[in-house]
Amino acid sequence: MRTKLLFIAVFTMSAFMANAQSLTINKAINKAGRQRMLTQRMTKDYLMIGAGVKVESAQKELDDAVALFEEQFLELEDFAPNDQIADSLESLNMLWMEFRMEIVSAPELDKAATMIDKANILLKASNQIVVMLQEYAGSSSGNLVNIAGRQRMLSQRIAMYYTAYYWGVKDPGVETNLEAAIQEFETANSTLSKSNANTEDISKRLVKVGSQWDFSKKGFDLKSERLMPSIVFVTTNSILKKMNTITGLYSDMEKS
């Protein structure tokens, strides 16, 4: 039995190392960008569970997000192309270890604002990794991967702040940060749509995202007579899924 377990452990580690070694720089930017999204998604799920909204779905999503963040971190750590990026990943890991312990605990309204702050600190550190990888890549496609990947994060950031408002989290920045995220998403979507590097497939997919966005953003109004966090959960996840596909298509443009 012990021999069998050792074999499984060796096989799993070998598979992980092979996957990490197969990363290209654009794929590494894609994964690092997804880490940014996960910081906001985990916190959104924490808030939804606390607010009693789609609890079962949010709990599963949170568990999956925690596992994916750890998996991707290990891949990026193994891929790190220089000491500067490796050092930044080590600093990120210290923040992650503290955040992980709290994000999986039972949500408390009094701690919610603090969790949002910690998520944003983790987001900033994760974004720094993306920027460093993009600079290392030095390619236009790497920039497009970054921008498209950031749209995934913004979809979850919008849902996070919307849910925080719905739950009554005492954070004075909720409304202004929500509005800023909405504006940033619109600006970035316009930038991506105008890129000369877009394939026909990417252009068509961006049009679909734009159409859904124009319809969905009306539901982000905090002054509406009826707040609908369940619908925001569904629509922002749908936009995330579409942008994840588009980010992958930009990532595949890398020739090297």
C-alpha positions, 0 to 999 in steps of 0.5 A: 500500500505504501509503495502504491501511494508513493507511486501515485505521489511521484506520478502526480508530481511528474504530471504537475512538473510537465504541465508547468514546463509546458507553459509559454510566457503568454499562458503564464500571463493568462494564469497569473491574470486568472489569479487576480480574478480569483481574489475577487471571486473568493471574496464575492462567494464569502459575501454571498454565503454570508448574505444567504444568496445562492449559498450552495453554488457560492460554497462550491465556487469558493472551494474550487477557487481556493484549489485553483489559486493554489494549483496555479500558484505552484505552476507559476512558481515553477515557471518563474523566468527570473529571480525578481518574479520568483521573489514577488511570487514568494511575497504573494504566497505569504499574503495568500497563506493568511488570506486562505485561512480566513476566506474559508471560515464562516462569514461574519458581517463585522469582518466582511470589510476587512476581507475585502481589503485583504482581497484587494491587497492580494489582488494588487500583489497578483497584478504585479506578477502579471505586469512583470511577466508582461514586461518580460514577454515584451510582446503586444499579444502579452498586453492583450492577454493582460487586458482581456484577463483583467476583464475576468477579474472586473466581472467578479469585482463588480459582483463582489461590491454589489453583494457587499452593498446588498449584505450591508457591509460597512465599507465607504468605498463600496459604491465608488469602487463598483462604479470604477470597476464598471467604467474600467470594464467598458473602457477595456472592452472598447480597447480590445474591440479596436485591436488590429490583432483581433481574429474574426473569431475574437471580434465576434466573441467581443461583440457578444460580450459587449451586447451582454454587457450593455444589457446586464449593466442595468442590473448593477444599479445600487439605487434600484428599488429591488437588488438582485444579487442572484441575477448579478451572480449569474450574469457576471459569471457568464461574462467571465466565461466568455472573457476567459475564452477570449483571453485563451485565444489571445494567449494562443497568438504567441508564436514562440 
